[in-house]
Amino acid sequence: MMLKALVADDEALARDELVYALRQVGGVDSIDQVTSAVEALERLQDSHYDVLFLDIRMPGLSGLDAMGVVNRLPERPQVVFVTAYDEHALEAFDVAAADYLLKPVSAPRLQRALARVGRQRTVAAATRSVADKLAVEGEGFTVLLRISDVRFLEVRRHIVLVRTFDSVYRSRSSLGELEEQLGPNGFVRVHRGYLVNPDHVAEVHPFFAGTYLLKVDDRERTDVPVSRAAAKRVRKIFGL
């Protein structure tokens, strides 16, 4: 299936080079261009794109900052960061980017990125096909939870627990696998052992050494810890 792409970069030459490369390698039948992350978000509100090629360092809103909005879109595109800087790779994958390309982008590397986008779109489509449900373990049977009802997930003694308002379930998947599955639904890795649905965070409390505690709106009003590494991400998401 051919892809519809949006390229966001403030440098005209970089945009032109990427658009030319995309047309050369194939697989993309429609390419639009914008000059900022803000323009990209405006386009995504009005139009559907399969993949967004996003520069990181742009005037105003950066590409990484824009991901806080992109990840909450009902029809989120796969995002490929295209940048001249290699030091943001970990942050890019932390916000569920499909790939991270360094300028100038070679044709073989671009082809691999498009192949990865295709695979992740297939996974996303499969997830949507079960009506945004998450399969967890019941007592001898499988429970299909509405993803929107999940408050957070945590690892306890190497077991992933999925928590809703008043229930706890076990998952057979790893937290990393669940992060990939639930990232398009806005879930955020806030700690090595915790994945949180921001829609169910009721309060954010400062904690020691620049970290935070997130109070979730479950029955117990559970406090979920934020690691120091994830503190910056949490500040961006909640506008702190």
Number of C-alpha atoms within 10 A of each C-alpha: 7 11 17 17 23 24 26 28 27 19 13 12 10 19 20 14 13 21 19 11 16 20 13 12 13 12 16 18 12 14 16 15 20 20 17 23 27 18 14 23 18 11 16 19 14 8 9 14 19 19 23 26 26 29 29 24 18 17 13 10 14 16 26 23 16 18 21 19 14 24 22 16 16 11 16 21 24 25 25 25 24 26 23 14 13 12 9 14 16 11 14 20 16 18 24 23 24 23 20 20 21 15 14 12 16 12 14 10 12 18 17 12 17 23 13 16 22 20 13 16 17 12 14 19 11 12 16 11 10 12 12 17 16 21 18 19 16 13 7 6 8 12 15 15 17 14 17 16 16 21 23 24 26 20 17 10 6 10 14 21 20 21 18 21 16 9 10 14 17 18 19 13 13 12 22 13 11 17 23 21 17 21 21 22 20 23 27 26 25 24 17 15 18 21 25 25 21 19 15 19 20 12 13 18 11 11 13 8 8 12 18 22 19 23 18 23 17 20 10 10 14 15 17 22 20 27 21 15 14 19 18 15 21 22 13 14 16 12 8 8
